[in-house]
Amino acid sequence: MTKLDTAGLRAFVGREWDLLDAKTRSERARRSIAEKTRMAVALYESVQATRPDWPDERTRREDLAHHQRLKALLARAPNVGHR
């Protein structure tokens, strides 16, 4: 069994996640719809290259059910902080 690198783990946990998340959101916001679409297609094709059977029908049904539950939750949530 490999010994756990506790210093590396502490460094990872100690990152400024809020700052990194804000930077990532900012970078994503600047991308065009076309660029975001190209990235999504590239990700899909990458997965298909290693898992051509994905997504199967069961996975698709589960994914749709998750989206439907999220949509229902969002519809019931107050519109706090949105302008």
C-alpha positions as CSV (number, residue, x, y, z in Angstrom):
1,M,0.0,0.0,0.0
2,T,1.3,3.5,-0.9
3,K,2.0,5.8,2.0
4,L,-0.3,8.8,2.2
5,D,1.5,12.1,1.3
6,T,0.1,14.1,4.2
7,A,1.9,17.3,3.2
8,G,0.5,17.1,-0.3
9,L,-3.0,16.3,1.1
10,R,-2.8,19.4,3.4
11,A,-1.6,21.6,0.6
12,F,-4.6,20.4,-1.6
13,V,-7.1,20.9,1.2
14,G,-5.6,24.3,2.1
15,R,-6.0,25.8,-1.4
16,E,-8.0,28.9,-1.7
17,W,-11.0,27.1,-3.3
18,D,-13.3,30.2,-3.2
19,L,-10.7,32.1,-5.2
20,L,-10.2,29.3,-7.7
21,D,-13.9,28.8,-8.1
22,A,-14.5,32.5,-8.8
23,K,-11.6,32.5,-11.3
24,T,-13.1,29.4,-13.1
25,R,-16.6,30.9,-13.2
26,S,-15.1,34.2,-14.6
27,E,-13.2,32.3,-17.3
28,R,-16.3,30.2,-18.2
29,A,-18.4,33.4,-18.5
30,R,-16.1,34.9,-21.0
31,R,-16.3,31.9,-23.4
32,S,-18.7,32.1,-26.3
33,I,-21.5,29.6,-26.7
34,A,-19.7,28.2,-29.7
35,E,-16.6,27.6,-27.7
36,K,-18.5,26.0,-24.8
37,T,-20.3,23.8,-27.4
38,R,-17.0,22.7,-28.9
39,M,-15.7,21.9,-25.5
40,A,-18.8,19.8,-24.7
41,V,-18.5,17.9,-28.0
42,A,-14.8,17.3,-27.4
43,L,-15.5,15.9,-23.9
44,Y,-18.3,13.7,-25.2
45,E,-16.1,12.4,-28.0
46,S,-13.3,11.7,-25.5
47,V,-15.6,9.6,-23.4
48,Q,-17.0,7.8,-26.4
49,A,-13.5,6.9,-27.5
50,T,-12.9,5.0,-24.2
51,R,-16.5,4.0,-23.4
52,P,-18.4,3.6,-26.7
53,D,-21.3,2.0,-24.7
54,W,-21.9,5.2,-22.7
55,P,-24.4,6.4,-22.0
56,D,-26.7,3.4,-22.0
57,E,-30.5,3.6,-21.8
58,R,-30.5,3.1,-18.0
59,T,-28.0,5.9,-17.5
60,R,-30.0,8.2,-19.8
61,R,-33.2,7.5,-17.8
62,E,-31.4,8.1,-14.5
63,D,-29.9,11.4,-15.8
64,L,-33.3,12.6,-17.0
65,A,-34.9,11.8,-13.6
66,H,-32.1,13.8,-11.9
67,H,-32.8,16.8,-14.2
68,Q,-36.5,16.5,-13.6
69,R,-36.0,16.4,-9.8
70,L,-33.6,19.4,-9.9
71,K,-36.1,21.4,-12.1
72,A,-38.9,20.7,-9.6
73,L,-36.7,21.8,-6.7
74,L,-35.6,25.0,-8.5
75,A,-39.3,25.8,-9.3
76,R,-40.1,25.6,-5.6
77,A,-37.1,27.6,-4.4
78,P,-37.4,31.3,-3.7
79,N,-35.6,33.5,-6.3
80,V,-33.2,34.9,-3.7
81,G,-30.3,37.0,-4.8
82,H,-31.2,36.9,-8.5
83,R,-31.8,40.0,-10.5
